[in-house]
Amino acid sequence: MGKIQSYEDLDVYQKLLGLHLEVHTLSLTFPKFELFELGSQIRRSSNSAPANIAEGWNNKHTNIYIEGINRAQGEINETKHHLMVAFKKKYLSEERYHDFKNTYDSCGKMLTVLKRALEDFKRSSQGPNTQHQKPRT
């Protein structure tokens, strides 16, 4: 793994961005009446997960970065819910649904590891208001 200089270098960001693009394409195959209902919801939540990582990246306060990771995890859960609804409505196959779900689960675990690393780093810092460089895991 090379040096991480940007959120774009994070494996979890890259995976979530790729998932968003796949989910976006999938949503455009939904019936016309779903394009602005379920389709819009799933496009927004799948895009919001990597966007929250990007938004929190350069913040000087670790707590705000951790909050961005928490929001990204929430968006992952929302996207998994929308995917389950799409599966139940027969807009995607069981195999594709499980592939998406498993990949999102993997990204959630990656975010948990990143969050723990940030929390450990925060605990090891000199004080609660100290500004410091965050670990780039």
N, C-alpha and C positions, 0 to 999 in steps of 0.2 A: 504494500500500500504506500503510495507516494504521500508527500506532504500535503496536508489539507489547508488550503488558503481561503476557501470560500465554501458556502453551503452547497454549491454545485459539485464540490468534490466529495461530499458525503454519499456513501453507498445508499443509505436510506432515502435521501432526497432523490437520487437518480431513479431508484426503484419506484418511489411514489409518483414521480413525474411520468415515468413510463406507464404505470398503471392508469394514471389519469388519461393519458392519450388513448389507451386501449378502451377504457370505460366510456370515454367521449365517443369514440367510433361506434362502440356497441349501442350506446343510447340513441344514436341516429337511425338505428334499425328498428327501434320500437314503433308500434303503430302510431299513426299521425296524431291521434288524440292524446298520446302519452308524451309527445315531444316537449310540451311545456308543463307537464305535470311531473311524472316520475323522471322523465329524461332530464329536465332542468335540475331537479333536486340532486340526481346522481352526478351530473356534470359539476355542479357547484361544490358538493361535498368532496368529490375526488380531487378537485383542483385545490381546495382549501387545505388539505393535509400538507402537501409540499410547500404551499404558500406560507403557512404558519412557521415552518422551519426556516424559510428564507427571511421572513419578517423578524424573527427573534435572533437571527444569527449575529449581527454586529452590535447588539445591545450591550452596553457596558455593565449592566446589572444582571447577574446570573439568574436572579429570581424571575426576571422578565423573559429570559431565554427559556427557562424551565416552564413557564406558563405557556409559551408558544408550543413547546413539545406536548404539554398536556392538551392543548387545543387540537394539535395535529392528531393525537390519539383519539380524541372525541370525533373528529371528522372521519377517521378510519372506521370507527364503529358505526357512524351514520352511513357511510358508503356501503359497508357490509350489510346493513339493514336494507338499503335500497336494492342491493344486488339480490338479496334473498327474496324481496318482493318481486323483482323482475323474473327470478327463477320460478317462483310460485305462479306467476302469470304466464309462464312458458315463453318468455322473451329471450331466454338463454338456456343452453343445455345444462344438465346436472354436472357434467364433467367441467364445463367452462366455469360454472358457478363455484365449484369446489377449488378450481385452480385460482380464481380470483380471491376467494376467501383465505386459502392457505398462504398466498403471497401477501395479502394484507395482514394476516396474523404474524407472519415473519417480520414485516415492517414494524408492527406494533412492538414486537420483542426488541428489535433494534433500537427503537425510540426509548424503550424502558432502560436499556443499557446506557444510552446516551444521557438520559435523565439522571441515572444513578451516578455516572461519572461526574456530571455537573454538581450534583448534591454533595458528593465526596470532596470535590474541589472547593466548593463553597465552605464546607465545614473546616477544611484545612487552611482557609484564608485567615488573615489576621483579624478581621472583625466583620460585623454584619453590614457595614456601609463601605467597606473597602472596595474600590474599583480595581479590577484585575483582569488579566487576560484569561479567557475561558479555555478549557481543554478542547481540542478539535478532534473528537473521536468520530 
